[in-house]
Amino acid sequence: MEACRKIDLTTWPRTDLFHFFQKFSEPFHSVCIRMDCTESFAYAKAKNLSIFLTQVHCALTAAQHVQNFRTRILDGEPWEFERINAGCAIGRPNGTIGFAHYPYNEDLHEFVRVGSLAIEESRSRTDLERPPAQNLIRFSSLPWLDFTSLSHARNYEVEDSAPRITFGKITESGCRKTLPVSIHVHHGLVDGSHLGEFVDLLQLRFNSF
């Protein structure tokens, strides 16, 4: 397990909110926004990198800097992780999906290299192995759809507080490229202000190439 610390509920400012939303049958809330990906898309194309994994790396890099996006619920209690990794749903040649998991690396090219290997390995299997680790963000991509909203299947009997981020179809207007981004987060851990902080950092990362 990645390095983490148990949050002290006697001093944590979110304790009351945490307990409040823990009682909800659906504690997740979400936003769906359009983001500019012009620079990151051009860089990925020029360097022959996976556009999806480049997007994932941008989001993970932003998440490392938002404490609430690194907080998870384990056995009913909040823990803060030092690092958040990636889990993603990937398409398989037979038309089904599988799951791939790979660690965060500050170096984009190394992250894409390792992530690409994990995706190809998952595509070669038929199982639905999904490691139980919570120190990740669950990513997916719907490159066929310029969606404006999104929902996720969830098993309410399994404790799961990991955010879910989905990237949609990239479209072009003038000389700029944009895509829809859906973000689902646990309200006991993340409020709207934290979503805004994350989105601002993600946009900065998209623009930084």
N, C-alpha and C positions, 0 to 999 in steps of 0.2 A: 504494500500500500504506500502511496505517496505520503510525504510528510504532512501532518495535519495537527491541529490542536482543537481540543474540545472547548466550546464557547461557554463561558461562565454565565449562566442564566440570571445570577443575582446582580450582575453589573451590565449585562447586554441591553442596550437601548430598545432592542426589538422583542424583548421577552414577551410582553403582553400581546403584540401583534402575532408573534410566533404561535403562542397558545391559541389565540383567537382563530387563526386560519387553519391550524391543525385539526380543528373540529369539522371543517368543511368537507363534504363529500367530493367536491371539486375545488381544490385550493389553487389551481393554476389559472393564470390570466395571461392575455396575449395581446400583441400588437402586430399589425402587418403594414409595412411601410415600403416606399420606393426609394432605392438608394443608387447613387451614381457610382458605377464601377469602371469608368472609362480607362483610367490609368492602370488599374490592376489587370484588367482584361488585356490591354495592349502589351503589358509586360509578360503575362503568361503566354500569349501567342508568340511573342518575339523569342522567348526563351524555351518554347516547346514544353511548357509546364501544363499540368492539368488545371483547367480553369476552376473546376469544383474544389480541388484541394487548395488552390491559391485562395479561394474565398474562405474555405475552412480555416486556413492559417491566419488570415486577416481577423476572423472572428475570435479565434482562440487567443491571438495576441492581444486583442482588446479585452477579452475576458480576464486575462491574467492581472489586469490593472483595476478591476472592479471587484472589491472584496465580496460583495453580495453574490456575484456570479461564481465565486469560488467556495461558497458555503453550501453544505449539503446536510440532509437529515439522515442520521444513522441510528437505528434502534430508537427512534423517537426523539433524538436529541441533536442539536445543531453542531456541526464541526466545520472548521475553516481549513481548506487545503491550500498548500503552497503553490500547487500547479494543477491545472485542469487539462485533460487530454481529450481526444476525439473518439467518438463512436459514430458510425454512419450506416444508414441503410443504402445498399448498393444493388443495382440491377444485375441479374444473371442472364446468361445466354438463352435459357429456356423460358424467359418471360417472368420468372419469379424474382423475389428479392432475398438477399442475405444480409449479414451484418459484418462490418469490419471495424477493428479497433486499433489505434496506433497512438503513440505518445507525442506530446507537443515538443517541438524543437524550435528554438528561436531562429535558426537558419531555415529560410523558406525552402531552398533547394533540397536540403537533407530531409526536411519534413515531407515534401512531395515524393521524394525517392522512397522513403519508408512507407508512406501512406499508399503509394501506387502498388508496392509489393503486397501489402496487406489486402488491398482491394482485389488484386488478381488472385491471391490465394483463396479469398472467400468466394470468388466467382467460380473457382474450380470445385467447390464443395456443394453438397446438397443440404447440409444441416442448417439449423438456425441457432447456432451457439451464440449466446449473448452474455459475456462475462458480467458478473453482478456488481462490478465496481461502480461507484457513484461519482467519483472525481472526474467526470467527463461531461461534455455537452453532446447531445444526440443530434447529429446533423442528417439532413436528407436534401434531395434536390428534385425539383419538378421542372426540368428545362423545357418542357413542352407547353407549360402553362404560365401565362401572365396573370397570376391569381391576385385577388384583392382581399381574400380571407382564407383561413385554413383551420382545420381541426385535426386532432390526433387521436388514434386509438390508444386507450390506456387500460391497464389492469389495476383496478382500485384496491385489490387485495394485496398488491405488492408495493412496499414502500419505495417510492421513487421521487426524488426532488430535483433530478438533473434537468437543466433547461433543454428545450428543443428548438433548433433553428433550421429553417427550411429556405433554400434559395430557389427562385423561380426562373422563368424565361428571361433571357437578356434581350432587350429591345433597343433600337437606336432612334434617336430624334436629333436631326441636325448632325453634329459631330460628337454627340455624347451618347454613352451607353448606360442604361439603367436596368435594374432588376428588382422584383419584389422580394422582400425578406420578411419571413414570419418568425416571431420570437415568442415562445411560451415559457413562462417562469412560475415558480411556486411563490404565492403571495406571502407566505410566512417568512420568506427569505428576501424577496425582491419586490420593491415598490416601483411606481412609475418613474420617480426621479432616478432610480438606478438603471432602469431601462433607457432613459434619456442619456445618462452618462455613457452607457455601453454603446448606444447607437452613435453618439458623437465620436467616440474613440474608433469605432469600426469605420465610420466615414473617413476619418483622418488616415486610417490605415489603407483604405481603398485608394486614397489620393496620393499616397506617399511614394509611389513607384516612379 
